Amino acid sequence: MALAYRTRKRLAVLILLVGMPLYIVAAVTVVGLFDRPPFWVELLVYVGLGLVWIAPLRAIFRGIGQADPNAKKAEGQGPSA
């Protein structure tokens, strides 16, 4: 079942405001459990972790920056002024 545009938009905002900071804290904590690797290895780990979170959430963020596709349908149905 596909999510409505408004639902996806609200879910995307929730993910960015709550989920992303939690993911960053978790990533830094996990990397901090090990001895500090060389700079380039640490950079690769953070870039990799920065890309990994996108894969499962791709469907939610796709098309969020576009106009609501259902708004065009509703424009013509309102009462005339």
Residue frames as qw, qx, qy, qz and C-alpha x, y, z in Angstrom:
[[0.000, 0.890, 0.456, 0.000, 0.00, 0.00, 0.00],
 [0.430, 0.403, -0.007, 0.808, 1.46, 3.34, -1.06],
 [0.254, -0.543, -0.439, 0.669, 1.63, 6.20, 1.41],
 [0.212, 0.910, 0.340, 0.102, -0.15, 9.44, 0.61],
 [0.453, 0.596, -0.108, 0.654, 1.95, 12.48, -0.26],
 [0.326, -0.774, 0.160, -0.518, 1.14, 14.30, 3.00],
 [0.902, -0.422, 0.087, -0.020, 1.97, 11.21, 5.03],
 [0.841, 0.203, -0.030, 0.500, 5.31, 10.76, 3.27],
 [0.201, 0.719, -0.122, 0.654, 6.12, 14.45, 3.76],
 [0.563, -0.715, 0.171, -0.379, 5.37, 14.33, 7.48],
 [0.962, -0.210, 0.073, 0.157, 7.29, 11.08, 7.86],
 [0.673, 0.461, -0.089, 0.572, 10.28, 12.60, 6.04],
 [0.092, -0.774, 0.205, -0.592, 10.32, 15.60, 8.39],
 [0.803, -0.542, 0.152, -0.197, 10.09, 13.28, 11.41],
 [0.939, 0.067, 0.000, 0.337, 12.97, 11.18, 10.10],
 [0.471, 0.586, -0.132, 0.646, 15.14, 14.25, 9.49],
 [0.244, -0.735, 0.204, -0.599, 14.38, 15.93, 12.82],
 [0.755, -0.486, 0.335, -0.284, 14.41, 12.89, 15.13],
 [0.985, 0.070, 0.135, 0.080, 15.82, 9.88, 13.31],
 [0.624, 0.650, -0.205, 0.382, 18.84, 11.51, 11.72],
 [0.136, -0.753, 0.475, -0.434, 20.32, 12.92, 14.95],
 [0.838, -0.333, 0.380, -0.206, 19.78, 9.55, 16.64],
 [0.927, 0.332, 0.030, 0.171, 21.50, 7.79, 13.72],
 [0.354, 0.764, -0.345, 0.415, 24.45, 10.21, 13.93],
 [0.456, -0.641, 0.491, -0.374, 24.85, 9.62, 17.67],
 [0.951, -0.079, 0.287, -0.081, 24.66, 5.85, 17.14],
 [0.795, 0.537, -0.114, 0.258, 27.24, 5.95, 14.33],
 [0.112, 0.768, -0.448, 0.444, 29.69, 8.05, 16.36],
 [0.680, -0.491, 0.441, -0.321, 29.19, 5.78, 19.39],
 [0.980, 0.116, 0.160, 0.035, 29.82, 2.60, 17.39],
 [0.631, 0.633, -0.234, 0.382, 32.94, 4.04, 15.73],
 [0.159, -0.766, 0.419, -0.461, 34.12, 5.29, 19.13],
 [0.912, -0.335, 0.183, -0.150, 34.06, 1.76, 20.57],
 [0.909, 0.198, 0.027, 0.365, 37.15, 0.87, 18.55],
 [0.499, -0.462, 0.138, 0.720, 40.65, 2.33, 18.61],
 [0.307, 0.820, -0.002, -0.484, 40.86, 5.42, 16.44],
 [0.799, 0.269, 0.397, 0.361, 41.70, 4.30, 12.89],
 [0.350, -0.095, 0.272, 0.891, 43.68, 6.40, 10.42],
 [0.245, 0.428, 0.128, -0.861, 41.88, 9.50, 9.17],
 [0.374, 0.219, -0.592, -0.679, 41.09, 8.13, 5.70],
 [0.247, -0.184, -0.951, -0.021, 39.59, 4.91, 7.14],
 [0.032, 0.448, 0.618, -0.645, 37.46, 6.90, 9.56],
 [0.284, 0.380, -0.164, -0.865, 36.35, 9.16, 6.71],
 [0.347, 0.050, -0.813, -0.465, 35.36, 6.14, 4.59],
 [0.140, -0.313, -0.898, 0.276, 33.38, 4.68, 7.51],
 [0.137, 0.493, 0.391, -0.766, 31.44, 7.91, 8.05],
 [0.339, 0.311, -0.423, -0.781, 30.78, 8.39, 4.32],
 [0.287, -0.066, -0.929, -0.226, 29.60, 4.77, 4.10],
 [0.064, -0.426, -0.786, 0.443, 27.32, 5.17, 7.10],
 [0.192, 0.439, 0.078, -0.874, 26.05, 8.42, 5.62],
 [0.399, 0.197, -0.598, -0.667, 24.97, 6.59, 2.49],
 [0.156, -0.103, -0.981, 0.048, 23.60, 3.45, 4.18],
 [0.188, 0.379, 0.629, -0.652, 20.66, 5.18, 5.86],
 [0.370, 0.352, -0.233, -0.828, 19.34, 6.34, 2.49],
 [0.196, 0.068, -0.911, -0.356, 18.70, 2.88, 1.04],
 [0.056, -0.400, -0.905, 0.136, 15.71, 1.82, 3.18],
 [0.065, 0.658, 0.415, -0.625, 14.21, 5.34, 3.25],
 [0.156, -0.092, 0.525, 0.832, 14.52, 6.12, -0.44],
 [0.053, -0.505, -0.773, -0.380, 10.83, 5.56, -1.19],
 [0.216, -0.770, -0.485, 0.353, 9.77, 8.00, 1.52],
 [0.216, -0.626, 0.096, 0.743, 12.00, 10.84, 0.31],
 [0.287, 0.146, 0.669, 0.670, 11.35, 10.38, -3.41],
 [0.006, -0.575, -0.560, -0.596, 9.30, 13.28, -4.80],
 [0.331, -0.674, -0.506, 0.424, 8.92, 15.17, -1.51],
 [0.217, -0.391, 0.076, 0.891, 10.39, 18.37, -2.99],
 [0.007, -0.259, -0.657, -0.708, 7.81, 18.34, -5.79],
 [0.447, -0.125, 0.078, -0.882, 4.36, 19.87, -5.64],
 [0.504, 0.071, 0.774, -0.377, 1.57, 17.68, -4.26],
 [0.038, -0.022, -0.811, -0.584, 0.32, 15.58, -7.20],
 [0.050, -0.549, -0.833, 0.048, -3.18, 15.42, -5.68],
 [0.025, -0.567, -0.237, 0.789, -3.46, 19.22, -5.33],
 [0.100, 0.159, -0.531, -0.826, -3.92, 19.64, -9.12],
 [0.201, -0.349, -0.875, -0.268, -6.94, 17.37, -9.07],
 [0.196, -0.617, -0.640, 0.413, -8.53, 19.25, -6.17],
 [0.100, -0.275, 0.058, 0.954, -8.05, 22.72, -7.72],
 [0.228, -0.101, -0.572, -0.782, -10.74, 22.31, -10.34],
 [0.359, -0.414, -0.833, -0.076, -13.29, 20.87, -7.93],
 [0.159, -0.316, -0.494, 0.794, -13.70, 23.83, -5.56],
 [0.199, 0.799, 0.539, -0.178, -16.63, 26.28, -5.62],
 [0.433, 0.460, 0.233, 0.739, -16.34, 29.09, -8.12],
 [0.250, -0.393, -0.339, 0.817, -15.88, 32.63, -6.81]]
